[in-house]
């Protein structure tokens, strides 16, 4: 359930929907401080607590929640944790901060995608008091978990996405900007709606690469040590997926048939490279129908 990343850095498999290798939370401990990078959804909060206990830690020890962005699979448990432990500080980009204070619009948008599965998938998304937020724009250096992190604004997957770099360990915590990659397999760009921006995403990848990190830490899933090949592959796949969606959109099928065609083709690609268990982890972390919808929205806005 837990693995060591470097001295004072570890991660916990949240076993989302009972599956391994779908969502990971990074644990940063040192100097009397404990930070969690992307605490995950409330539906996995019990697993997060067990993972901390396995390291001799408790949720009440947490001093900082470090959010790469506010999507429910990354930040959903934040408000619940802060309600239980009000001294916790929450690091979040300025575009995401208002939605942490008042999540009504965020939850309405997510409900349009997930419908009656919201509670099963994500659990509670509680608001965070404004005075608990540390609002970021990118370019800062912040302290959490006994470490100093450089912060970069890294949109493309989400307009409220930031990434964090720990120069001491060489680890960059990149949320979804560096994609989904399970067990060193297919590097999948997660492209759910509403604000996929491929041009901004390429710039964000370049910003991460400029840090020269030794390891990328992906929320989906875990450490990726071959940084430059990984990022190059991500951009190639992002361009390929976008082109496929553009071509399918020009076809005569119904919207539902087009989405199904894209999803089926993607799952076939994954199955050619990986086991069924690994494919299931990808589908849980980045459902293909949502990847389609995000790229469709991108092309329709662009055109």
N, C-alpha and C positions, 0 to 999 in steps of 0.2 A: 504493500500500500504506500510505503514511503521509500524514497531513494535519495542518495546524497549527490549533490551537484558540485559543490566545492566546500571548503571550510566555512561553516556558518550558513551555507545555502543547501536547501533540500527541497523536495517536492512531494506532494501527496496526490495519489490517484483518487479522484472523487467517485469513481465507479458510477458515472451517470447512467441512469436507467439500468443499473446492475451490470453494465459492461465495463471492462477495463479499457484504459487507453483512449478515453473520449475527452475528459476534462481534467486538467492538472492545475493545482494551486502551488505556487512557489512559496517557500517559507524562508524568511531572512531573519536570522537571530544573532544578536551581538550587542554588547555595550548596554545591557539591561533593557533592550528594545526588541520587539518582535513584530515583523511586518509580514503580511500575506499579500502576494501579488495575485490579483484576480481570485477572490474567495469562492467564486462559483455561485450556483443557484441555491436558494434555500432548501430545495428538495434534496440536496447533497450535504446539508449542514451537519447531520449526524456523522456522516463518513469523514468530513473534515475534522470534526472533534476527535474521532477515534485516531485519525492520522497524527494529530498533534499529540495526543496522549502517548502514542507509540514512540514519540521523540522526547517524552518527559515534559511536554508543554501542555498548556490549557488555553482555551479560547479567551479566558480572562487575562492572560498574559499579553494579548495582542495590543500593540500601541498604534499601529498604522495599517490601513487597508489601501493598497496601492493599485489603482484601477487603470488598466490600459484603455478600456472604454466601458460603456454602460450597458451593453447588451446583456440580456438576462442570464446567459450561460457564464458570463464573466463576473457580473456585479450584483446578481440578484439577491445574494444573502447579506449585502452590505448593511442595509437599514436594520435588519433583524439583529445583526451582530452589534451595531451601535446602540440599539435600544437596550440590549442586555448589558452592554459595557460602554457607558456614555463617554468615557474619556478617549475612546479611539478616534484618531484623525483619519480622514479619507482624502486621498490624493486623486484628483480627477480633472480632466480638461474643462476649460471654461464653457465649451458647447454642451458638455454633458452635465455640468453642475446643476443647472436649473431643474433638470429631469430627476436628479437624485433627491432634491428638496420636494418636488411635486411630480411624482411619476405617472400622473393620470394619462398624459398624452403618449408616453412611452408604452404604457400598458395597453392603451387602446390600439396602438399600432401593432403591438405584438399579438393582441387578441385577434386582429384581422388575419394574421398568418396562422395562428395555432388553435384558434377556436376554443372548443371545450376541453382541449388538452392542456391548457395553460397551467392549471394547478398540478396536474400529474407531472408535467415536465419541469416546472420551475418553482412551484411553491410560492410563498409570500415574497412580494417586493415592497418592503416598507420604506417610507420616506426617511431621509437623513436630515437632521437639523442643520441649517445653513452654517451655524458656528462650528460645526465639526468638519467642514470642508476646507481643504487646501486647494485652491483653484489654480490650475496650471495653464500656460499658453504654449509652452515649448521653449527651450533655451535655458531653463533653470537648472540649478543643481540643488537637489533635495536630500535630506537626511531621513533615513528610515531603517530600522533593523540594525542599527549600528554601522551603517554604510552610507556612502555618498553616491547618489545616482545622478547622471546627466539625463535630462529630459529632452526628448525631441517630439515635435508634432508630426504624426505619421498618418495622415488621412489616406483614403482610398477605399479601404474596407468600411470605414465609418468616419464621419466628419468630426467625431469627438474622440479620436484615437491618439494616444501618445505611447511612446516606448521609452524604456528606462535602461541605462547602461551603467553597470558597475565596473569601473576601470580596474579595481583591485583584483577581481576574479576573471575579467574579460567576458562576462556573461551579459548579453543584451536580452531584456525581457520585452518581447515584441508582440504579445497578444495574438492578434490574427493577421497582422501586417505581413508576416513571413509565412502565412498559410497554415494548412493542416498537413501533418506528416506523422503517420503512425508507424513505429518500428522501422524507420528509415525507408518507408515505401514511397508511394506516389505523393508528390508535392502538390496539394490541391489548393487553389485559391478560393477562399470562402466568399461568395458574392451574393449574400442575401440583400433584399431591399432594406432601407430605402435610398441609401446615398452612395452607391458604388461609383467610384471615379477612377478610371483606369490611368489617366494621365497623372493624377495626384498620387496614385499608388506607386507608379514607377519612381516618382520623385522621393517618396517615402522610403522605398527600398534603397535608393542611392544614399539617403541620409543615414540609414542604419549601416550600410556598408562602409560609409566614411568613418564610422567609429572603429573599424577594424576589430570587431569582436572575435573572440576565440570560439564562442558558443552562442547559439540562439536558443532562448527558452520559449517554446511555443505552448500556449494554453492547450492546444490540440496537436501534438501531444508530447511535451517533454523536451529534452535537450536535442539540438541538432548541431553537431560539431563541424560539419563541412560547410562553412558559412557561405563562401562565395559561390560554389556550385549550387547550393540550395537556393540562394536568392536568384541566381540566373535561371534556374529551372522554374521557380515560381513565376517569374515575369514571362517566360516562354509559355507556360501553361495558361496564364492569365490572358495573354494575347490570343492563344489558340481557342480557348473557351469563348472569348468574346466574338471571335470570327465565326465560330460554329453557330452561336446564337443568332448573329446577324444573318447568316445564310439560311438558317431554319425559319426565321421570321419572314423571309421573302417567299416561302413556300405556300402551297394552297390549303394546308391542313387547318383544322380548328386550333384555337389557342391551347386547348387541353391536349390535343394530339401532338402539337409541337413540344409542349412541356414534357410529355411522356417520352417522346423520341429522344430529347436531350438527356433526360434522367436515365433511360435505358442504356443509351450509348455510354454515359459516364460510368455506370455500374459495371458494364461489360469491360471497360478499360481497367477499372480497379480489379476486377476478378482475374484478368489476365496476369496481373502482377502480384496478387496477394491472396491470402487465405480468406475463407468466408468470415472468420472472426474479425480479421483486420478490416475487411470491407464493412462489416457491421459497425465497427468503431467510426469509420469515416461517415457513414450514413447518419449515425447518431449525432456526430459533431457538426456535420454540414449537409443537411438533407438536400438531395439534388434538385428537388422541385423549387426550393428556395433560392438555390444558386441560379437557376433559370430566371426566376422572377426578378432578381436583382440586376442581371445583365439585360433583360428586356427593358427594364426601367431606364437603365443607362443609355441604351440605344434610342429609346423613344424621346428621352430628354435631349440627347445629342442631336437628333434629327428634327 
